Amino acid sequence: MNHFTTGLTKALSIFLIILMAVMVLDVSWQVFTRFVLKDPSSFTEELAGFLLIWIGLLGASYAYYTRAHLGIDILTGKLSGVNRRIVEMVIHGIVFLFSLFIPLIGGYRLVSLTFTLNQISPALGISMGYIYLVLPLSGILLMYYSIYFIRGILGGVDIESGEHKIRGVD
């Protein structure tokens, strides 16, 4: 599971980098066409918004894995031993349940409804179902990482060590 998780996270980080690069190019093109050519591009604003949705939701999954979310370790930082492991398991269990019901099930319903209604984005002309597909995808990632952390806790692995350790600003 460790090799798969490492590969998955590496692929996710590369995908996020690509999305960010595309967004920078998109917004730069929008600024160039608006202020230099005096003829703003018709699709760049909508594309930037869609990219921001994908980056935000997939970035949340990546941040959860790297333990970069604010507040995840507030309770656990003050505890040690068995109490800490119990609280960590409860936290990851709550994240799992939230990810199951909101992004995965709710996102799946939204994607299905959007494809059924054939909702099309005005400027790009693509189905909005493809845009909303990031919801169940991020839900799956969050659920996977929750299970990964819970398995680590049950296996006695210190999940604060190694690649998960993020240092705060001192």
C-alpha positions in Angstrom: 0.0 0.0 0.0 2.9 2.4 0.7 4.3 2.1 -2.9 0.9 2.6 -4.4 0.2 5.6 -2.1 3.5 7.2 -2.9 2.9 6.7 -6.6 -0.7 8.0 -6.4 0.4 11.1 -4.5 3.3 11.8 -6.9 0.8 11.5 -9.8 -1.6 13.8 -8.0 1.1 16.4 -7.3 2.2 16.3 -11.0 -1.4 16.7 -12.1 -1.9 19.6 -9.8 1.3 21.3 -11.1 0.0 20.9 -14.6 -3.4 22.3 -13.7 -1.7 25.3 -12.0 0.6 25.9 -15.1 -2.4 25.8 -17.4 -4.3 28.2 -15.1 -1.3 30.6 -15.1 -1.1 30.5 -18.9 -4.9 30.9 -19.2 -5.0 34.0 -16.9 -1.9 35.4 -18.6 -3.6 35.0 -22.0 -6.7 36.7 -20.6 -4.7 39.7 -19.4 -2.8 39.9 -22.6 -5.9 39.8 -24.8 -7.7 42.3 -22.6 -5.1 45.0 -22.1 -2.8 44.6 -25.1 -5.0 43.4 -27.9 -8.1 45.2 -26.5 -10.2 42.2 -27.4 -10.6 39.9 -24.4 -10.7 36.2 -25.0 -14.2 34.7 -24.5 -13.3 31.4 -22.8 -10.4 32.2 -20.5 -12.4 33.4 -17.5 -14.6 30.3 -17.5 -11.6 28.0 -17.9 -9.8 29.7 -15.0 -12.9 29.1 -12.8 -13.1 25.5 -13.7 -9.4 24.9 -13.2 -9.7 26.6 -9.8 -12.4 24.1 -8.8 -10.3 21.2 -9.8 -7.2 22.6 -8.1 -9.1 23.4 -4.9 -10.7 20.0 -4.5 -7.8 17.8 -5.6 -5.4 20.1 -3.6 -7.5 19.4 -0.5 -6.9 15.7 -1.0 -3.2 16.3 -1.4 -3.1 18.6 1.6 -4.9 16.0 3.7 -2.3 13.4 2.8 0.6 15.7 3.6 -1.1 16.8 6.8 -1.0 20.4 5.7 -4.7 21.2 6.6 -5.0 23.6 9.4 -6.4 22.2 12.6 -6.1 18.5 11.9 -3.5 18.1 14.6 -4.8 20.5 17.2 -6.2 17.8 19.5 -3.6 15.2 18.6 -0.7 17.5 19.3 -1.7 17.7 23.0 -2.1 14.0 23.4 0.2 11.0 23.4 0.1 7.3 23.4 -3.2 5.4 23.2 -5.3 8.5 23.6 -3.6 10.2 20.6 -4.1 7.1 18.4 -7.8 6.9 19.4 -8.4 10.6 18.6 -6.5 10.2 15.3 -8.6 7.3 14.3 -11.8 9.2 15.1 -10.7 12.2 13.1 -9.7 10.0 10.1 -13.0 8.1 10.5 -15.0 11.4 10.4 -13.0 12.5 7.3 -13.8 9.1 5.7 -17.6 9.4 6.4 -17.7 13.0 5.2 -15.9 12.1 2.0 -18.2 9.2 1.5 -21.4 11.1 1.8 -20.6 14.6 0.5 -18.1 14.5 -2.3 -18.5 10.9 -3.4 -22.3 10.2 -3.1 -23.4 13.8 -3.4 -20.9 14.5 -6.2 -21.9 11.3 -8.1 -25.6 12.4 -7.9 -24.6 15.9 -9.2 -22.6 14.5 -12.0 -25.3 12.1 -13.0 -28.0 14.8 -12.9 -25.8 17.2 -14.9 -25.2 14.6 -17.6 -28.9 13.7 -17.7 -29.9 17.3 -18.1 -27.1 17.8 -20.6 -26.0 21.0 -18.9 -23.3 22.7 -21.1 -20.9 25.4 -20.1 -21.6 28.6 -22.1 -18.1 29.6 -23.2 -16.3 26.3 -23.6 -19.3 24.2 -24.7 -18.4 21.2 -22.6 -20.7 19.2 -20.4 -20.7 20.5 -16.8 -20.6 16.9 -15.7 -17.0 16.7 -16.6 -16.3 19.8 -14.4 -18.2 18.3 -11.5 -16.5 14.9 -11.9 -13.8 16.2 -9.6 -16.2 15.9 -6.6 -16.4 12.1 -6.5 -12.8 11.9 -7.6 -11.6 14.0 -4.6 -14.0 12.0 -2.3 -12.4 8.8 -3.4 -8.9 10.2 -2.8 -9.9 11.5 0.7 -11.4 8.2 1.6 -8.3 6.3 0.4 -6.0 8.5 2.4 -8.2 8.1 5.5 -8.0 4.4 5.2 -4.2 4.7 4.7 -3.9 6.7 7.9 -6.2 4.4 9.9 -4.2 1.3 8.7 -1.0 3.1 9.8 -2.4 3.8 13.2 -3.7 0.2 13.7 -0.4 -1.1 12.5 1.5 0.9 15.0 3.2 3.1 12.4 4.1 6.6 13.4 2.2 8.5 10.8 4.0 11.7 11.7 7.3 10.5 10.5 8.7 10.4 7.0 6.9 11.8 4.0 3.9 13.0 6.0 5.8 15.4 8.3 5.1 19.0 7.5 6.9 21.6 9.5 5.1 24.7 10.5 6.6 28.2 10.3 8.5 29.0 13.4 
